[in-house]
Amino acid sequence: MIEIQNLSKRFGRLQAVDDVSLQVTPGEVLGFLGPNGAGKSTTMKMVTGFLTPDSGSVTVLGHNLAKNAITVKASIGYLPEGAPLYPDMTPESLLHFSGRARGIASGLRREAVARALNLLELNGVRHQRIETLSKGFKRRVGLAQAILHDPEVLVLDEPTDGLDPNQKEQVRGLIRSMAQGKTIILSTHILEEVEAVCTRVAILSSGALCFNGSPSELRKSSRFAGAVEIRFQIEVPSGALLELSNLPGVRVVEPLDENENHQGFRIFPKSGESVLHAVSDMARDCNWPLEDLHVDRGRLDDVFRKITLGYENPAEPQEA
């Protein structure tokens, strides 16, 4: 378990982290989400002992970081922002160096290095100087050193930054496979990554914690969650807007953006109501030529914008 209590950090006049409190339980993958400058990396640096907080405390696996720094750091695998690496080393020599620094015995170190190289698919470049590697390979080398000692806690700052789509999916799969036996914190600015790997989301904005919940809870707080979207194969049938607006349980109907001849509406239900079946029945009874009819699950970008900027876009629809 990781327990963060009232953590704060200031750099001059900038309040980088402002009284953040969180708990992360074994098996959880907590995603730190937020705009640039929100305090994600600073928080992670304090959790790993890289920075000392101005106030507050961090406890990892029952050990207070301020009192047992070496014990805590030994239990953490850390991928920092930018994955700083020694450019004149090779991936294999860097991992052996990291293993020696962590006190891994020679025989076990060879096994650990081989395992990390295999997991991150680095065998093809294991003897190549790191300065000659692509950004994606450098990122994978950084992740390999983070998991080298099979730590109980992983703290990963933008683990898929610089990776191509195939590499991103590979790393996400690796994180998911490791999650059961570890406690993982990762930061990201990629909304799709939240649902791909995270079991819980913490959103920071201006250093403060603004949301703490599951990805599904985040989606459900979107204004689009539960709205029914209907699209027609040809132009909108005459009277469709009025008929949809008069359905029981409908709060408001707004037009979708026109896309050639693909037109339609988004139907927002009243609180606690579901209107999918009523809309479907009306479309069948009126013999409307439908292209698509579905319920919106909610949109992470919509909620992210609302939480971090204080507004939604497009504006909340209003009843006439």
C-alpha positions as CSV (number, residue, x, y, z in Angstrom):
1,M,0.0,0.0,0.0
2,I,1.0,3.6,-0.7
3,E,-0.4,6.2,1.6
4,I,0.0,9.9,0.7
5,Q,-1.1,12.4,3.4
6,N,-1.5,16.1,2.9
7,L,1.5,16.3,0.5
8,S,2.6,19.8,-0.5
9,K,5.5,21.2,-2.5
10,R,6.2,24.8,-3.5
11,F,8.9,26.1,-5.9
12,G,9.2,29.8,-5.1
13,R,5.8,31.4,-5.8
14,L,4.5,28.3,-7.6
15,Q,2.4,25.9,-5.5
16,A,3.3,22.7,-7.5
17,V,1.4,20.3,-5.2
18,D,-1.3,21.4,-2.8
19,D,-2.3,19.2,0.1
20,V,-2.8,16.0,-1.8
21,S,-3.9,12.8,0.0
22,L,-4.3,9.4,-1.6
23,Q,-4.2,5.7,-0.8
24,V,-3.2,3.0,-3.3
25,T,-3.9,-0.6,-2.4
26,P,-2.1,-3.8,-3.6
27,G,-3.2,-4.8,-7.1
28,E,-4.3,-1.3,-8.0
29,V,-3.1,0.7,-11.0
30,L,-3.6,4.4,-10.2
31,G,-3.4,6.7,-13.1
32,F,-2.3,10.3,-12.4
33,L,-4.1,12.4,-15.0
34,G,-3.9,16.2,-15.5
35,P,-2.7,18.9,-17.8
36,N,0.9,19.9,-18.2
37,G,2.1,21.6,-15.0
38,A,-0.6,20.0,-12.8
39,G,1.8,18.5,-10.3
40,K,1.9,14.9,-11.5
41,S,5.6,14.5,-11.9
42,T,6.4,16.5,-8.7
43,T,4.0,14.2,-6.7
44,M,5.7,11.1,-8.1
45,K,9.1,12.5,-7.3
46,M,8.1,13.0,-3.7
47,V,6.6,9.5,-3.5
48,T,9.9,8.0,-4.7
49,G,12.0,10.1,-2.4
50,F,13.6,12.1,-5.2
51,L,12.1,15.3,-3.8
52,T,11.4,16.2,-0.2
53,P,7.9,17.6,0.5
54,D,7.4,20.9,2.2
55,S,4.7,19.2,4.3
56,G,2.8,16.0,4.5
57,S,4.1,12.4,4.5
58,V,4.5,9.3,2.3
59,T,4.2,5.7,3.6
60,V,5.1,2.8,1.4
61,L,4.4,-0.8,2.5
62,G,4.1,0.4,6.0
63,H,7.4,2.4,6.0
64,N,7.5,6.1,6.4
65,L,9.6,7.6,3.6
66,A,11.2,10.3,5.8
67,K,12.3,7.8,8.4
68,N,13.1,4.7,6.3
69,A,14.2,6.2,2.9
70,I,16.5,3.3,1.9
71,T,13.9,0.6,2.7
72,V,11.2,2.5,0.7
73,K,13.4,3.2,-2.3
74,A,14.5,-0.5,-2.4
75,S,10.9,-1.5,-2.8
76,I,10.1,0.9,-5.6
77,G,10.8,0.7,-9.3
78,Y,10.9,4.2,-10.8
79,L,10.7,5.4,-14.4
80,P,11.2,9.1,-14.2
81,E,10.1,11.7,-16.7
82,G,12.3,11.6,-19.8
83,A,14.0,8.3,-18.7
84,P,17.5,9.8,-18.2
85,L,20.0,7.1,-19.1
86,Y,23.8,6.9,-19.5
87,P,24.2,7.4,-23.3
88,D,27.6,5.6,-23.6
89,M,26.2,2.4,-22.0
90,T,24.3,-0.4,-23.8
91,P,21.0,-1.6,-22.5
92,E,22.6,-4.8,-21.2
93,S,25.5,-3.0,-19.4
94,L,23.0,-0.4,-18.0
95,L,20.8,-3.1,-16.5
96,H,23.8,-4.9,-15.0
97,F,25.0,-1.5,-13.5
98,S,21.5,-0.9,-12.1
99,G,21.4,-4.5,-10.7
100,R,24.8,-4.0,-8.9
101,A,23.6,-0.6,-7.5
102,R,20.6,-2.4,-6.1
103,G,22.7,-5.1,-4.6
104,I,21.4,-8.0,-6.7
105,A,23.8,-10.9,-6.5
106,S,25.7,-11.8,-9.7
107,G,23.9,-15.0,-10.6
108,L,20.4,-13.5,-9.8
109,R,21.4,-10.3,-11.7
110,R,22.1,-12.2,-14.9
111,E,18.6,-13.8,-14.7
112,A,17.0,-10.4,-13.9
113,V,18.7,-8.7,-16.8
114,A,17.7,-11.5,-19.2
115,R,14.1,-11.3,-18.0
116,A,13.9,-7.5,-18.3
117,L,15.4,-7.6,-21.8
118,N,12.9,-10.3,-22.9
119,L,9.9,-8.5,-21.4
120,L,10.7,-5.2,-23.1
121,E,11.9,-6.9,-26.3
122,L,15.3,-5.3,-26.2
123,N,17.5,-8.3,-27.2
124,G,17.9,-6.9,-30.7
125,V,19.6,-3.8,-29.3
126,R,21.1,-5.1,-26.1
127,H,24.7,-4.4,-27.3
128,Q,23.9,-1.1,-29.0
129,R,25.0,2.2,-27.4
130,I,22.0,3.9,-25.8
131,E,22.7,7.3,-27.4
132,T,22.1,5.6,-30.8
133,L,18.7,4.3,-29.9
134,S,15.3,5.8,-30.9
135,K,13.2,7.6,-28.3
136,G,10.9,4.5,-28.1
137,F,13.8,2.1,-27.4
138,K,15.2,4.5,-24.8
139,R,11.9,4.5,-23.0
140,R,11.8,0.8,-23.0
141,V,15.3,0.6,-21.5
142,G,14.1,3.0,-18.8
143,L,11.2,0.7,-18.0
144,A,13.4,-2.3,-18.0
145,Q,15.6,-0.8,-15.3
146,A,12.4,0.0,-13.3
147,I,11.2,-3.6,-13.2
148,L,14.7,-5.2,-13.0
149,H,14.5,-6.0,-9.3
150,D,10.9,-7.1,-9.4
151,P,9.7,-4.4,-7.0
152,E,6.5,-4.5,-5.1
153,V,5.7,-0.9,-6.1
154,L,6.1,0.7,-9.5
155,V,6.0,4.5,-10.1
156,L,6.0,5.2,-13.9
157,D,6.0,8.7,-15.3
158,E,4.6,8.7,-18.8
159,P,5.6,5.0,-19.5
160,T,4.4,5.0,-23.1
161,D,5.8,8.4,-24.1
162,G,7.6,8.2,-27.5
163,L,6.4,4.7,-28.3
164,D,4.6,3.7,-31.5
165,P,1.1,2.2,-31.3
166,N,2.4,-1.4,-31.2
167,Q,4.9,-0.6,-28.5
168,K,2.3,1.2,-26.5
169,E,0.0,-1.8,-26.5
170,Q,2.9,-4.0,-25.5
171,V,3.8,-1.9,-22.5
172,R,0.2,-1.5,-21.5
173,G,-0.1,-5.3,-21.6
174,L,3.0,-5.6,-19.5
175,I,1.6,-3.2,-16.9
176,R,-1.7,-5.1,-16.8
177,S,0.1,-8.4,-16.3
178,M,2.2,-7.1,-13.5
179,A,-0.7,-5.3,-11.7
180,Q,-2.0,-8.3,-9.8
181,G,1.1,-8.7,-7.6
182,K,2.2,-5.0,-7.4
183,T,1.0,-1.6,-6.6
184,I,1.4,0.7,-9.5
185,I,1.2,4.5,-10.0
186,L,1.5,5.9,-13.5
187,S,1.1,9.3,-14.9
188,T,-0.3,10.0,-18.4
189,H,-1.9,12.6,-20.5
190,I,-3.4,10.0,-22.9
191,L,-7.0,9.6,-22.0
192,E,-7.3,6.2,-23.7
193,E,-4.5,4.9,-21.6
194,V,-6.6,5.5,-18.5
195,E,-9.2,2.9,-19.5
196,A,-6.6,0.6,-21.0
197,V,-4.6,0.0,-17.8
198,C,-5.9,1.9,-14.8
199,T,-8.3,0.6,-12.2
200,R,-8.5,4.1,-10.6
201,V,-7.9,7.6,-11.7
202,A,-6.6,10.7,-9.7
203,I,-6.9,14.0,-11.6
204,L,-4.7,16.8,-10.6
205,S,-5.2,20.4,-11.6
206,S,-3.0,23.3,-10.4
207,G,-1.5,21.0,-7.8
208,A,-4.7,20.0,-6.2
209,L,-6.6,16.7,-6.3
210,C,-9.9,17.2,-8.3
211,F,-11.1,13.7,-8.8
212,N,-10.4,10.2,-7.3
213,G,-12.4,7.3,-8.7
214,S,-12.7,4.6,-11.3
215,P,-12.5,5.2,-15.0
216,S,-16.2,4.2,-15.3
217,E,-17.1,6.7,-12.6
218,L,-15.2,9.3,-14.6
219,R,-17.1,8.5,-17.8
220,K,-20.5,8.6,-16.0
221,S,-19.9,12.1,-14.9
222,S,-19.8,13.2,-18.5
223,R,-22.8,15.2,-19.7
224,F,-23.0,12.8,-22.6
225,A,-23.3,9.6,-20.5
226,G,-26.7,8.0,-21.2
227,A,-27.5,10.3,-24.1
228,V,-29.0,8.5,-27.2
229,E,-27.5,9.4,-30.6
230,I,-29.6,8.8,-33.7
231,R,-28.3,9.2,-37.2
232,F,-30.3,9.0,-40.5
233,Q,-29.1,7.6,-43.8
234,I,-30.7,10.6,-45.6
235,E,-31.9,14.0,-44.5
236,V,-33.7,14.2,-41.2
237,P,-37.4,13.2,-41.6
238,S,-39.9,16.0,-41.2
239,G,-41.2,16.4,-37.7
240,A,-38.5,14.1,-36.2
241,L,-37.1,16.8,-33.8
242,L,-40.6,17.6,-32.4
243,E,-41.6,14.0,-32.0
244,L,-38.3,13.1,-30.2
245,S,-38.6,16.1,-28.0
246,N,-42.1,15.0,-26.9
247,L,-41.1,11.5,-25.9
248,P,-41.6,10.8,-22.1
249,G,-38.3,11.0,-20.2
250,V,-36.6,13.3,-22.8
251,R,-35.0,16.4,-21.3
252,V,-33.7,18.1,-24.5
253,V,-32.8,17.2,-28.1
254,E,-29.9,18.8,-29.9
255,P,-28.8,18.4,-33.6
256,L,-25.6,16.6,-34.4
257,D,-23.1,18.4,-36.6
258,E,-24.0,17.9,-40.3
259,N,-21.8,15.5,-42.1
260,E,-22.8,15.4,-45.8
261,N,-26.2,13.6,-45.7
262,H,-25.5,11.9,-42.4
263,Q,-27.7,13.9,-40.0
264,G,-29.3,13.2,-36.7
265,F,-29.8,14.2,-33.1
266,R,-28.5,13.6,-29.6
267,I,-31.3,13.0,-27.1
268,F,-30.5,13.8,-23.5
269,P,-32.8,12.0,-21.0
270,K,-34.1,13.4,-17.7
271,S,-32.1,12.4,-14.6
272,G,-32.5,8.7,-13.9
273,E,-34.4,8.0,-17.1
274,S,-33.5,5.8,-20.1
275,V,-35.0,6.6,-23.5
276,L,-33.2,4.2,-25.8
277,H,-36.2,1.8,-26.2
278,A,-38.6,4.7,-26.7
279,V,-36.5,6.2,-29.4
280,S,-36.0,2.8,-31.1
281,D,-39.7,2.1,-31.0
282,M,-40.4,5.5,-32.5
283,A,-37.9,5.0,-35.3
284,R,-39.4,1.6,-36.1
285,D,-43.0,2.9,-36.1
286,C,-42.2,5.9,-38.2
287,N,-40.1,3.8,-40.6
288,W,-37.1,6.2,-40.3
289,P,-34.1,5.2,-42.4
290,L,-31.5,4.8,-39.7
291,E,-27.7,4.6,-40.1
292,D,-26.9,4.4,-36.3
293,L,-28.7,4.3,-33.0
294,H,-26.7,3.9,-29.7
295,V,-26.3,5.1,-26.2
296,D,-23.3,7.3,-25.4
297,R,-21.1,5.9,-22.6
298,G,-19.7,9.3,-21.7
299,R,-16.6,11.0,-22.9
300,L,-13.4,11.3,-20.9
301,D,-12.2,14.4,-22.8
302,D,-15.4,16.1,-21.8
303,V,-15.0,15.3,-18.1
304,F,-11.3,16.1,-18.2
305,R,-12.0,19.5,-19.6
306,K,-14.8,20.2,-17.1
307,I,-12.6,19.2,-14.1
308,T,-9.4,20.9,-15.1
309,L,-10.8,24.0,-16.8
310,G,-14.1,24.4,-15.1
311,Y,-16.3,24.2,-18.2
312,E,-17.7,21.8,-20.7
313,N,-17.4,22.1,-24.5
314,P,-19.8,22.2,-26.2
315,A,-21.9,24.1,-23.7
316,E,-24.5,22.2,-21.7
317,P,-27.7,22.0,-23.7
318,Q,-30.6,24.0,-22.3
319,E,-34.3,23.2,-22.7
320,A,-36.1,25.8,-24.8
